[in-house]
Amino acid sequence: MSTRLFALLLTALTLQAQTTTVYGIITNRARRPAIHLLVSIARKIAYTDDSGRYRIDGVPSGRQKMVISSQGKVFLETDVKLDGPQQRIDRQIP
């Protein structure tokens, strides 16, 4: 294998290992699904579905800020620590 090809494969594996797929469920105070809310982590976004579920692919690993909002109103802003290829983060909004 050429040195250039090896370096390219190593770079691709390194970049892949540095991101996390974040998923979870957002609920309200009554512990019911919080639907159609914007979940943002490290400038990546997803909307909750009718079950309050969301999924965001390719989020950089490490400490990130998670914001849950709708129509400009912020319901929750918190720091999260991401490590590994997948991480579940469930939150309850006030």
HELIX and SHEET records of a PDB file:
HELIX    1   1 THR A    3  ALA A   17  1                                  15    
SHEET    1   A 3 ARG A  53  PRO A  60  0                                        
SHEET    2   A 3 THR A  19  THR A  27 -1                                        
SHEET    3   A 3 GLN A  86  ARG A  88  1                                        
SHEET    1   B 3 ARG A  53  PRO A  60  0                                        
SHEET    2   B 3 THR A  19  THR A  27 -1                                        
SHEET    3   B 3 ARG A  91  GLN A  92  1                                        
SHEET    1   C 4 LYS A  44  TYR A  47  0                                        
SHEET    2   C 4 LEU A  38  ILE A  41 -1                                        
SHEET    3   C 4 GLY A  62  SER A  70 -1                                        
SHEET    4   C 4 LYS A  73  LEU A  82 -1                                        
END                                                                             
